[in-house]
Amino acid sequence: MANYKIPSLTTDIFIFDDNLDFILIKRKNEPYKDCWALPGGFVEYGETVETAAIREAKEETSIDVTLKDLVNVYSKPDRDPRGHTVTIVYTAKGDISEKKADSDASDIAIFSLEKLDEINIAFDHEKIINDCLKTVKKSI
């Protein structure tokens, strides 16, 4: 049997409220330490992507979420400096007032689209956030 290099699988979660404000976490670790990012992380072996999204949201934000929509799959090989990473992104609802930085997050905050130009955003998350907002607006 051939030996194949396999990309890592991750999930990111766009947790939003009725005003289209959303949660970002400040990364505690490299890469992109101290930059803002969507909550998310690696899918564990034997875990569904949906379960991983819910788990990662809870671990990083302390928020219990309900997944709403599958936004897209992001698979550009150079999107993560750690190596080829494929990310599946969901929108989710949860009580964002319950937010509390946890796990890999050094801080957590609520943002609006207008504030994105004022912060350093990790990875390709600015594009993903814009895609999430388009998805949410379609479903309203």
N, C-alpha and C positions, 0 to 999 in steps of 0.2 A: 504494500500500500504506500502511496506517495505521501510525503510529508508536506503539508500545506501550511502557509502562514495564514492565520485567521485574524481578522480585525476584532477589536474589543467591541462589546455591545453596551451601550449606555442609554439612559432615558433622561429627559429633562421635562419639567413640569411648569407650565405657565398658570400660576394660581392668581385668579382675578376676582374682582367684585363687580357689583352692578354699575359702578361708575367707570369701569374699565381700568381702574387702578390695579396694579399687580405687585407681587412680591419679588424682590431680588435679594440674594445673599451676597455678603462680601466674603470672598474666598480666604480661608485661613492658610492654605498650603499652595505651593507651586504645582503646576504652572499657574500663572496669573494671580499670584498671591496679592491680596488687597484690592483686586478688581471685583466688580459686581458681576454676578452671573445668575442664571436661572437655577433654581434648586434642581438637583439631579445627581446621577451617579451610575455606577456600573451595575449591570444585571448580574445577579449571582447564579451560579450553576443550579439548574433545576427550578428556577424561578421564572414565572411569566414576566413579560415586559410590563404589563399592567400592574402586577403585584409589586414589581420593583419601583415603578413610578409612585405608587401610593406609599411604599416604605420609605423611599428617599425623601418625599415631601415631608413626612412625619419626622424623619431623622434630622433633616436640616432646618425645618421651620417650626416644628411642634404642632403643625396644623394637620388635622384629619381632612382629607380631600375626597371628593367624588370626581372621577375623571369624566370629562364632557366629550371632547373631540380629539381624534387623532389628527395632528396638524400636518406632519410630514416626516420623512426620513432624511437625515443629513449624513452624507457618506463621503464627502470630499476627503481623499486620503491625507491631506496635510492640514486638516482643520484643528487637530490637536497635536501639540508638540511632543506628546508622550508616544505617539504612534497612530496608526490608522484606527480610527474610532468611528463607529456607526451609531448615531443617536436617533432614537425614536422620541418624538415630542408630542405631548398631550396638553390640552387645556384642562383646567380643573377648577372647581369651586370649593371654597372652604372659608371658614371664618377668619379673615386675615387679621382681625383684631387680636387673635390668639397667638400671633407670631412671636417666636422667640428663637434667637440664633442658637443652633445646636450642632453637634457633630463637626463637619468640615467648615462651618460658617463662623466667622469672627464677628459678624454683624448682620442685621437683617433690616430691611426698610420697605416701605410702600412707595412705588413710583408711578408716574404717568408718562405717557409718550413724550410730552413736552420736556421732561427732565432728562431724557436719555443723552442729549448732547452735552450735558454738564458732568457726566460721570465716565470713568474708565470701565468698559465692558469687556469681559473675558471671551475668549474663543470667537465664534461667529454668532454670539448670542444677540447682537443687535439685529441681524437679519432674521433670526429665529423669532425674536420678540415681535418684529413687524409682521411676520407671517402669522403669528398667533393672534395678533390684533385683527388682522383681516379675517381669520377664521371665526373669531368671536363675533365680529360685526355682522358677518353673514348669518349667524344663528340667532341674532336678536330679532 
